[in-house]
Amino acid sequence: MKKILRPVDLAQATGLSVQSIRNYERYGFIPPAERGPQGYRLYTAHHLHALRISRTIIASYGWARARLIMSTLHRHDLPAALALIDAYHAEIHGNRCHIEETLRALRTTSITIAPLFATEDAAKLKLLNERQGLLIREAARRVDVRVSALRFWEEQGLLHPARDRTSGYRFYDAEQMRNLQVIVLLRKAGYNFEAIRAILAQLAAGTPEQALQAAEKRLQELAEMSRRCLEALAELWAYIKTL
């Protein structure tokens, strides 16, 4: 016969409140508990296992995504749960690829940005970039942000796209796209607008050290996220085999 655990037993074992235990059940983090004759919840060691696994998954995948993963597993839909997990790993990989691309752009910045300013050839290069530049929707799609974000960053003085004199359309040339990649990266890393302005100014002066450091730090953070996910998955798979 399985040992019956009360909500307070699970709360004491995990450091959560009794109400939190009920919430975890309501949101699908743990399987529904059987009820006793008087309606009391009857938990078991399996529920305690699910609760501990849920907290591990939350720490690695975030609350909302962990809720979807665990509730899907408890509906006995393993393929859908695996798809949710894979989607998050793909997101991490996509971010890593984007940052590596940004790093490559930054590493060439000291050579390529300085000639864009205050030289006779700069006007020709700027004109060429304007003709070959990206419209705002395409520029936003390239860095996976909303069009409204680009407009807002322009209002903040972070972007300076060229404008077509006839249509008024914005065009983002190679220089602006490099700046846009840097802005997206630094915003994700938690930098405020003042700090980003300073870094963009350094980039324009051919000194990308701070931006490079931020990108490399973000890569380290993503590696740590991958490590935590791997550890969590090892525990999750052991739990899945008990379902």
C-alpha positions, 0 to 999 in steps of 0.5 A: 500500500502506498504511503499517503502524504498530506499537503502539509507533508509535501510543503514541509519536504519542499519548503513551499506553502500548502497553498503553493502545493495546491497551485502546483496541482491546479496548474498541472505541475503534479498529477491530480491527487486522489481524494479521501472520503471527506474530500482531502487530497491524498498525495503519494511519493510520486507527487513529491517526486513530480513536485521536486522535478517541477521546481528543477524544470522551472529553474532551467526552463522558466515557469510558463514553459515548465508548466506546459511541459509538466502538464503535457506529460501528465496528460500522457502526451510525451511527443508534445512535451518533447516538442516543447523541450526541443523548441526551447533548445532551438531558441537557445541555439538560435540566440547563440548563432545570432550572438556569434554573428554579432561577434563576427560583425563587431570584430570587423567593426574597428576596420570597417566603421571608421572609413564610413565617416569623414572621408571622400569615399564615405558619401559614395559608400553611404549612397550605395548602402542606401540603395541596397539597404533594408526596409524597416520590416526586413531589418526587424525580421533579420534581428527578430524584433518588432518594427515598433522596436526599431522606431522606438530605438530611433526615437531614443537616438540609437538608430539613424536610418536613411530616408527616401526623399520621395516615399519617406521609407526608412533604409537600413544600410550595413552600418545601421544593421551592425548597430541594430544587432548590437542594440538587440544584444545589449538590450537582452543583456540588460543594458540601458539606453545610456550605456548602449549609446556609449557603446555605439559611440565607441563602435563608431570610433572603432573601439568595440571592446565593451560590445565584444565583452557583452557578447562574450558574456552572453555566450557564457550565459547561454552555455550555462543555460544549456548546462542547466537544461541538460542537468534538468533533463536527466532528472526529468527523464528518470521521472518520465520513466515512472509515469 
